[in-house]
């Protein structure tokens, strides 16, 4: 038999570590044959223990190559010129890309056959193999990064009294049957590469920035931090009618919540671009990457019909009681504005989905209050309006009560624990408040 290396044939005199790369390359391409006991020039040198060599290769492959490719390797001992050699037939694998476990699904761990050599695959080739194997659904594809952590997600699951262990991760499809992380796992991990950019503008257009931030990390972290960022700026307008005080926020909290969840759950994560939230004086715009799903138009969405792009991600949010059912979010947003003159609107393009929430209180104000959380209280006797921002309200409370605690700030401003902590920390850093005590005994007094 004549031996010569080619795109589908590799010759090795003895078992060396590089054999793993050759096997990976054949499994990722069109398969091939590996002959052990034959020199590069085709000279047969033979093996003393062909069975031992077959076992050695089998153990090497089992421990070093992921996903499991052992079932696609077949070993034969053949005689050539009175000498025994081992022939390994490698089939094209169905779970491509195959890679070195220590290197991961990166070019240095994934190999393909190019001419007579096995070479590192490009990022594009790796993604193409994943797409061909796993289909077009981004969340179901295997993640390129298999070194993920889930500290933020674990805290969210514990907070909502939902278990989060290996079994639950498998059920929720964060990991597959080979214990490999899916892209859904990436989205919930601390290493999530997708972000949300939020910008605050001074007027009704993008001429002047007041603030801008980019939120990173697990989607759970982004969800909480973005909501707090918006809530901190969701001002309250309070009026006094006789003995009745009426508080109206700029934006109904349920509408903000549902618009944010819609942006997270329905976004097309196959695009690397960030999602955008723009806060103007008269509206908030939530812009999600990815237009409507094929076969669905805007009228269908308004009627409550929903075709979920990220079914597994939506299921996670459902398990965490963040959403009640698919397709109800838009209805809740519209209902929040049901008795109001202002109405939300939705705009779509081929690759974007925008929800616009109008500022309910915009019509009452011309300057649109430069400070966050400004409360306008109408004095029924004098007919004048007193403008109090968060810091002024906290200072006034501390002066009248002697001290103020974080729980006092939560009740006073009607904000979350993290937002209250942020307000207090800012005031301490600005030398407006002094911290006294520690842990549960912590309180704050006004610096005179």
N, C-alpha and C positions, 0 to 999 in steps of 0.2 A: 504494500500500500504506500502511496506517495503522500507525504505530509507537507503542507505549505500553508502558512498563515494567510488569512483573508478576512473579509468583513464578518464571516461567520465561523472562523476557525482560529483558535489560539493554542500555541504550543508552549509547554513548560517542562523543563527537565526535572524539576522537583517541586514540591509544594512550597510556595512562598506567600507572603502576606498579600501581594498584589493580585492573587487569584480571586480575592473577594471583589475587586474592582472589575475584573473580567466577567465574573458571573453577573454582577449588577448590570453591567453594560449590555450583555446578551438578553437578560430578562427585561430590560427597559426598551429594547429594540425588537429585532425580528428573531431572537433566539440564536443559538449557535452551539458549537462543540468545543470542548476543552480537552486536550490530550496531555496527560501527565506521563513523563518518561521519554519525552521527545524534545530534542534541542531545537532552537529557533531555526536552524538551517534544514530541519527535517530529519536529522540523524536520530535513530532510535537507540536510546541508552538503556531502557528498561527500568523496572522497579523490583526491589527485593521483596517487598510486602505490599502488593497491590490492594489487598483487603484493608490493611491498616491505613493506606493512603486514602481510600474511599471514606473510611470512618473519620479520618482527620478532617477532610474537606467538609463532610456532613456536619460535624460539630462546629467547625469554623463558621459555616454559613448560618447555622441555627442561632449562634450567639451574636453574630456581628451584623447581619443584614435584616432590615425591616422594610416592609412587612414580611411575614414568613414566606420564604420562597422555596423551602425544602421540597415541597410536593411537586415542584416543577423541575426538579433535577433528577436525572436518572443515570446510574453508574453501571459501567460494564468493564470487565477485565478482558482484554484481547491480547493475542500473541502476534508479534511481528518480528521476523528474523530470529525466531526462537526466544524472544524476550517478551516479558509481560509489561503491558502499559495499561493505564486506566483512561477510559473515555467517559467524559461527563457530558450528557446531552442536556442543554438548558433551553427550556421553552420560554417564549414570550409570556410574561406574567400578566394576570388580569388586574392586579392592584398597583399598577405603576403610579408614581415612580418608586422604585426600590432604592434604598440608600444605606450607607454605613450608619449603624445606630449611634456611634459616637459623634458623628458629624451632622446628622440631621438632614432634612430635606433642603439642603443648600448646595450650591455648585460643588463645594469640596466634598460632599457626601454622595452626590448623585452622578452616575457615570452613564455614558452612551457610547455606542460603537461608531467610530469615525475612521473609515478606511481600515487599516490593519491594527489600529490602536483603540484603547478605551480612554476616553477623555471626559473631563467634567462637563456636565450639562449646563446650559445657560439658564438664567432665571426664567426666561420666556419658554424654553423647552420644558422646564419643570412644571410651570403653570399649565402648559398645554396638556401634558400627561395627566395632571390632576383633573383637568376639565374633561378629558376624554374618558377617564375612569369613573369619576364621581358625578358627572353630569354638570348642568349649567347652574344649579342652585348653589350660590356662594356659601351659604351657612352650612351646607352639608359636605362641602369639600374638605379634604384633609388640610390642616394648617401647615404652612411652611415652617413655622416656629413651633417646635415640640417641647420647648422649655418654658412652660407657662405656670404662673402662680395665680391664686384666686382669693387673696386675703380680703379684698373689698367685697367680692361676691359672697363669701362666707358670712361676713357680718350682716349683709342684707338678708340672707336666708335665715340667719339666727334671729334677726330682728322681727321677721315675719313668721317665725315659728315653723319654718319649712326645713327639713333635713337636707344636708348637702354633703354627701359622701360619694365614694366611687360608684355605688349602685345607682344613686340618683343622677350622677353625671352621665352614666350610661343610658338611663331611661330618658333623660332630657336631651340626649344626643350631643353632649359636649365631647364625648369620646366614642369611638366606633368599636367594632368587634375585635380589632387588633390593638385596642387600648391606645389608639392614636387620637390626638386632639383634632377636632373639626374646627372650621372657621367660626362656628358658634362658640366654641370654647375660647377662641381668640377674642371675640367680642366681649365676653364676660370676664376675661382675664385682666390682670393688672398691666399686661403688655399690649393691650388693645392699641392698634395704630390709627384708628379712626377718631376724629375729633369733631367738636362742635365749636364754632366761632360765634361769639356774641358781641354785638356793637351797640353802643348807645349814642344817639345823635341829638344835637341840640334843638333842631327844628323838625320840619316835616320832610327834609331831604337829607342827603348824605354829605352836605357841605362841611359841617363842623362835627368832629368827633368829641364826645364827652368822656367816653370810656370804651375800652375794648378788651376782650379776654378770649383765650382759647382754652377749652376744657379738654383734658386728656384723661387717660386711664380707663378702667373698666366702664362699660356702659352704665353700670349701677352708680358708680362715682359721678359720672357725667350727669346722669339724671338728677341726682340730689343736689349737686353743686350748681347746675344751670337753673334748677327751680328756685333755689335760695337766692341766686343772683337776680332773677326776675322779681321774685317776691319782695326783695329788699327795695326794689324800685316801683313796686305796685302801690302807688300812693292811695291814701284814703281821704275822701272828702266827707266831712261831717257837718250836718246842719241841725239846728235846733228849731223845732216847730212846737211852740208852747212848751210843754214839759217833755216832749218826745225828741230824742236824739236819733238821727238817721245817719248811718255810716254806709258809704258806697265806695268800693274800691274802683280804681281805674279799669281793672280787668277782672271779671269773675274768676275766682280761683279754680273752679272746675274747668273753665274754658282753657286757662293756661296749662293746667295739668294734662288735659286730653290732647291739646295741640303738641305738647312736648312729647308725650308718649307716642303719638302718631308719627312724629318725626323720627323717633328712635326705632320703632317696630317696623315701619314700612319703608325705611331708607334702603336704597340699593347700595350695599356695601362692596359691590364689585368695583365701584368707582372709588378712587383714592381721595377725591376732593372732600373737603369738610362740609358738614351741614351748616346753615347760617340762621341766626336769629338776629333781627334788627329791631331795635326799640327806638321809636320816634316819639314825639310829643303827642301825637294823635292816634298811634297804632303800634302793634307789634306784628312783625312778619316772621313766620316760621317757614324756612325754605329747606325742604328735604330733597336730597339727590335721588333721582329716579322718578320718572313720570308714572302715569297710570299703567296697570298691567294690561297686556293685550286683551282685547275684547271688552274692556270696561271703559265707560266714559263718565264724565262728571255727573250726569243725571243719575247714573246708577249709584254713584257714591252718595249723592244727596238723598237717594231713596233708601239708603242703609245697606246696600249690597257691597260686600267687601271680598276681594280676592287677595289673600295675604301673600306678599312676596317672601317673607321670612317666617314660615309656619312654625319652625322649631323655636325661634326667638319669641314669637308671640305666645307659644305654649309656656315658655319660662315665665314671661310676664303674667300670664294667666295663673300659673301655679303660685306666684308671689302675690296674687290678689291686686295687682296693679291695673289690670284690665278685666272687665267682667265677661265680655264676649267679643268676638271679632265683628267689626262693622258698627259698633255702637258709639264710638268716640265722636264722630262728626255730629251725630244727633244730639249728644250731650252738649257740645259746643253751641249748637244753634239754640237749644232749649235755654241755655244760660242767658241768652240775649232775647228770649222770647217776648218779654214785656217791655223791651227797650226800643227806642227809635233807631239806634245804631244796630247794624247787623254784620256779623262776620261774613267774609267772602273767601272764595277759593279760586286760585288760578293755577293752571297746569300748562306745561310745555312738554316736549318730547322727553326731557330728562329731569324735570323738576316738578315738585308739588308744593304749592305755597298756600298756607292758611294765614289770613289777615284778621287780627282781632282789633276792633276799634276801641279807642279809649273812651269809656263812658263819660268821664268827667271833663274831657277836652273842651266841650262846648261852654263850660263854666269859667274857664281860665284862658287868659291871653298869654301870660308869661310861661305857663306850663311848669312852674315851680322848679327851680334849679336844684334843690336838694331832694334826695330820695325820701320817700315816705312822708312827704309834707301833708299835714292835716289842716284843712281850712275849716274853722269853727265859726259859725255865724253867731254873733252876739245879738240876741233878740231885743235887748233893751236899746243898745246903741246903734244896731244895724250895721256894725262894722265886722270885718273878718280878721281873725288873729291867725297868723301862720306859724305853726310849730313843726319843726322837723324832729327826727328821731332823737338826736342828741339833746336838743332843748327840752324835749319831754322827759327824758331820763334825768337831766340835771334838775328840772323843776320838781320831779318826784323825790329825788335824793335830798334836795333842800328842805322840802316840806316834811319828809319822814325821817330825816337824819342819815339814813343809809338806803342803799338799793341793792338787791340781789339779782342774780340771773333770772330766777323765776319771776321776780317783779317785772323785769324787762320783757319777758315772754308774754305775761298777761297785759302789760301796759301797751305794748306795740302790736300784739296779736301776731307774733312771728314764731318761727321754729327755734329750737334750742341752738342750732348752729348759727343762725342769723343773730340771735340775741348775744351769743358769745362774741361774734364778730363786731357788733356795735360796741360792746363793753371794751374789748381789746383795743379798738381804735381810740376810744375816749381815754383809756389809760395811757396809751402811747402819746396822745396829744396833751397829756397833763391836765385833763379835765376831771378825771376821777383817780382816786387812790385806792389800791387794793388792800384790804385788811383780812387777816386770817387765811386759812388754807382749807382745801377740800370742801366739805359740806358747810363749814363755818365761814366761808368766804363772803364778804360783803364789800361794798364800795361807798366811799364818801367823797363829797365835793372838795376839790382842792381850791382853797381860797386865795 
